[in-house]
Amino acid sequence: MSDQLRDPREIVRDEMFMRDRVLAALKEGPKTVPEIAEAMSWPVHEVMFWVMACRKYGLVAEIKDPDGDYYQYELVEKEG
């Protein structure tokens, strides 16, 4: 991945594809955004967009008691 920052519109356009990668990274258990980014080999600032989108749509939730400097995120159990 390039060190050059991408336009935020381009990052958001990738959301549908990258959402599956974020969710796959969380199947192993709760992770912080930097840990998810490391698992995906993607920049933290871009992964933050996708994690927040997953949170908005109820796919992930933050763990209430953060461990360290970052919140951890986990998959949300689907009902039914």
C-alpha positions in Angstrom: 0.0 0.0 0.0 1.3 3.5 -0.9 2.2 6.0 1.8 0.2 8.6 -0.2 -3.2 9.5 1.3 -6.2 8.7 -0.8 -9.2 10.9 -1.3 -11.8 10.0 1.4 -14.4 9.5 -1.4 -12.3 6.8 -2.8 -11.9 5.1 0.6 -15.7 5.2 1.1 -16.2 3.7 -2.4 -14.2 0.6 -1.2 -16.5 0.1 1.8 -18.5 -2.9 0.5 -15.4 -4.9 -0.5 -13.5 -4.0 2.6 -16.3 -4.6 5.0 -16.0 -8.3 4.5 -12.3 -8.1 5.3 -13.0 -6.2 8.5 -15.5 -8.7 9.6 -13.1 -11.6 8.8 -10.4 -10.0 10.9 -12.9 -9.9 13.9 -13.9 -13.5 13.6 -10.8 -14.4 15.7 -12.0 -12.2 18.5 -12.1 -8.5 19.5 -9.5 -6.2 18.1 -8.6 -2.5 18.1 -8.7 -0.6 14.8 -4.8 -0.7 14.6 -5.0 -4.5 15.1 -7.6 -4.8 12.4 -5.5 -2.7 10.1 -2.5 -4.9 10.8 -4.4 -8.1 10.1 -5.6 -6.5 6.8 -2.2 -5.0 5.9 -4.0 -1.7 5.3 -3.5 1.9 6.7 -5.2 2.5 10.1 -6.8 5.8 8.9 -8.6 3.9 6.1 -9.7 1.0 8.3 -11.2 3.5 10.7 -13.7 4.5 8.0 -14.8 0.9 7.4 -15.0 0.0 11.1 -17.2 3.0 11.8 -19.4 2.1 8.8 -19.7 -1.5 10.2 -20.6 0.0 13.6 -23.2 2.3 12.1 -24.9 -0.6 10.4 -24.9 -2.8 13.6 -22.3 -5.3 12.3 -19.7 -4.6 15.1 -19.8 -2.9 18.5 -17.2 -1.5 20.7 -16.4 -3.2 24.0 -17.5 -0.8 26.8 -14.3 -1.1 28.9 -11.4 -0.2 26.5 -8.2 -2.0 27.1 -5.4 0.5 26.7 -5.6 3.6 24.4 -8.1 2.2 21.9 -11.5 0.7 22.0 -11.8 -2.9 20.9 -14.5 -3.9 18.4 -16.3 -7.2 18.2 -18.8 -8.8 15.9 -22.5 -8.4 16.8 -24.5 -11.6 17.1 -27.3 -11.7 14.6 -30.7 -12.4 16.1 -33.0 -15.1 14.6 
